[in-house]
Amino acid sequence: MIPAKQEALESIRKLPDDADMEAIMYQLYVIDKVRKGQDAVNQGQLTTSEELLREIEQW
């Protein structure tokens, strides 16, 4: 996995030159959420689709 700073910089470089701060912040937000999701999977913190359906039914 590449360092977070490097990943953020590469992602920002791919945005159009006229990207505003909101677009930049959203891109960084998405990267953060994907990394956290990958970490959760690697740690075995998973929810099966069956578990999710049971949880939704309780709403």
C-alpha beads as a LAMMPS data file, in Angstrom:
LAMMPS data file: protein, C-alpha beads

59 atoms
58 bonds

1 atom types
1 bond types

-500.0 500.0 xlo xhi
-500.0 500.0 ylo yhi
-500.0 500.0 zlo zhi

Masses

1 110.0

Atoms # bond

1 1 1 0.000 0.000 0.000
2 1 1 1.378 3.397 -0.914
3 1 1 1.716 6.035 1.808
4 1 1 -1.395 8.167 2.371
5 1 1 0.357 11.416 1.467
6 1 1 1.610 10.039 -1.834
7 1 1 -1.816 8.619 -2.675
8 1 1 -3.467 11.967 -1.880
9 1 1 -1.009 13.915 -4.020
10 1 1 -1.397 11.543 -6.969
11 1 1 -5.165 11.748 -6.694
12 1 1 -5.120 15.552 -6.603
13 1 1 -2.808 15.658 -9.631
14 1 1 -5.399 13.676 -11.611
15 1 1 -8.115 16.263 -10.956
16 1 1 -8.681 18.954 -13.565
17 1 1 -6.709 22.174 -13.101
18 1 1 -9.904 24.085 -12.381
19 1 1 -11.012 21.716 -9.577
20 1 1 -12.269 23.650 -6.588
21 1 1 -11.504 22.946 -2.946
22 1 1 -14.770 21.040 -2.545
23 1 1 -13.777 18.576 -5.290
24 1 1 -10.346 18.137 -3.742
25 1 1 -11.786 17.528 -0.285
26 1 1 -14.307 15.038 -1.677
27 1 1 -11.535 13.122 -3.437
28 1 1 -9.537 12.922 -0.207
29 1 1 -12.679 11.853 1.690
30 1 1 -13.265 8.989 -0.750
31 1 1 -9.642 7.852 -0.490
32 1 1 -9.925 7.872 3.312
33 1 1 -13.132 5.811 3.305
34 1 1 -11.713 3.255 0.854
35 1 1 -8.546 2.873 2.965
36 1 1 -10.607 2.403 6.135
37 1 1 -12.747 -0.181 4.361
38 1 1 -9.684 -2.061 3.181
39 1 1 -8.261 -2.010 6.711
40 1 1 -11.536 -3.359 8.110
41 1 1 -11.548 -6.207 5.589
42 1 1 -7.929 -7.038 6.386
43 1 1 -8.842 -7.188 10.090
44 1 1 -11.785 -9.485 9.400
45 1 1 -14.409 -6.900 10.281
46 1 1 -16.950 -8.056 7.726
47 1 1 -20.726 -8.168 7.535
48 1 1 -22.302 -10.834 5.345
49 1 1 -25.184 -9.910 3.075
50 1 1 -27.447 -12.131 5.173
51 1 1 -26.490 -10.267 8.352
52 1 1 -27.101 -6.962 6.625
53 1 1 -30.535 -8.044 5.397
54 1 1 -31.513 -9.137 8.933
55 1 1 -30.354 -5.783 10.270
56 1 1 -32.324 -3.869 7.633
57 1 1 -35.469 -5.853 8.462
58 1 1 -35.218 -4.634 12.067
59 1 1 -35.371 -0.994 11.010

Bonds

1 1 1 2
2 1 2 3
3 1 3 4
4 1 4 5
5 1 5 6
6 1 6 7
7 1 7 8
8 1 8 9
9 1 9 10
10 1 10 11
11 1 11 12
12 1 12 13
13 1 13 14
14 1 14 15
15 1 15 16
16 1 16 17
17 1 17 18
18 1 18 19
19 1 19 20
20 1 20 21
21 1 21 22
22 1 22 23
23 1 23 24
24 1 24 25
25 1 25 26
26 1 26 27
27 1 27 28
28 1 28 29
29 1 29 30
30 1 30 31
31 1 31 32
32 1 32 33
33 1 33 34
34 1 34 35
35 1 35 36
36 1 36 37
37 1 37 38
38 1 38 39
39 1 39 40
40 1 40 41
41 1 41 42
42 1 42 43
43 1 43 44
44 1 44 45
45 1 45 46
46 1 46 47
47 1 47 48
48 1 48 49
49 1 49 50
50 1 50 51
51 1 51 52
52 1 52 53
53 1 53 54
54 1 54 55
55 1 55 56
56 1 56 57
57 1 57 58
58 1 58 59
